[in-house]
């Protein structure tokens, strides 16, 4: 399993935890619980996708910046000894 999938499921269960507790106490039906779980899964999937896209963009930007810095550096003078 990918880290993105694990983060999505974990976030979804964390957000749905109050509803799971209400269901276990008998205050919520199974259909309402599953609807809430489905909605949180979709929202968490989108949120984790957006977050991973932002992280990837910063990573690419930093790699490009490092390549530009490496290309503009002058070689160091070595000691003759």
C-alpha positions as a printed Julia matrix, in Angstrom:
81×3 Matrix{Float64}:
   0.0    0.0     0.0
   1.16   3.46   -0.76
   1.72   6.1     1.85
  -0.87   8.31    0.17
  -3.57   5.64    0.53
  -2.67   4.99    4.16
  -2.79   8.71    4.95
  -6.18   9.01    3.27
  -7.72   6.13    5.22
  -6.17   7.25    8.51
  -7.38  10.82    8.06
 -10.83   9.6     7.13
 -11.15   7.38   10.19
  -9.83  10.12   12.44
 -12.46  12.56   11.19
 -15.23   9.95   11.38
 -14.31   8.76   14.9
 -17.06  10.76   16.68
 -19.64   9.18   14.36
 -18.21   5.72   15.03
 -18.57   6.34   18.76
 -22.17   7.52   18.27
 -22.89   4.37   16.24
 -21.41   2.13   18.94
 -23.62   3.84   21.54
 -26.72   3.29   19.4
 -27.39   6.92   18.5
 -26.57   6.6    14.79
 -27.68   4.15   12.1
 -25.24   2.16    9.98
 -26.34   3.93    6.79
 -25.6    7.36    8.27
 -22.22   6.15    9.48
 -21.3    4.74    6.08
 -22.46   7.92    4.32
 -20.27  10.02    6.59
 -17.35   7.64    6.09
 -17.74   7.8     2.31
 -17.86  11.59    2.31
 -14.76  11.82    4.5
 -12.94   9.31    2.3
 -13.62  11.43   -0.79
 -12.64  14.68    0.93
  -9.5   13.12    2.44
  -8.55  11.63   -0.96
  -8.79  15.06   -2.6
  -6.98  16.8     0.28
  -4.09  14.31    0.32
  -3.85  14.54   -3.48
  -3.62  18.33   -3.39
  -1.06  18.2    -0.59
   1.09  15.67   -2.43
   0.94  17.8    -5.59
   2.12  20.85   -3.64
   4.96  18.86   -2.07
   5.98  17.49   -5.48
   6.02  20.99   -6.97
   8.28  22.28   -4.19
  10.54  19.24   -4.58
  10.89  19.83   -8.33
  11.54  23.52   -7.74
  14.28  22.75   -5.21
  15.92  20.2    -7.51
  15.95  22.73  -10.35
  17.35  25.42   -8.07
  20.12  23.06   -6.91
  21.03  22.23  -10.52
  21.2   25.91  -11.39
  23.42  26.62   -8.39
  25.67  23.67   -9.25
  26.05  24.89  -12.82
  26.97  28.44  -11.81
  29.59  27.49   -9.22
  33.21  27.8   -10.1
  35.37  24.76   -9.47
  37.35  24.95   -6.25
  41.06  25.34   -6.39
  42.8   22.27   -5.08
  45.91  22.31   -2.98
  48.97  21.13   -4.89
  50.06  18.94   -1.98
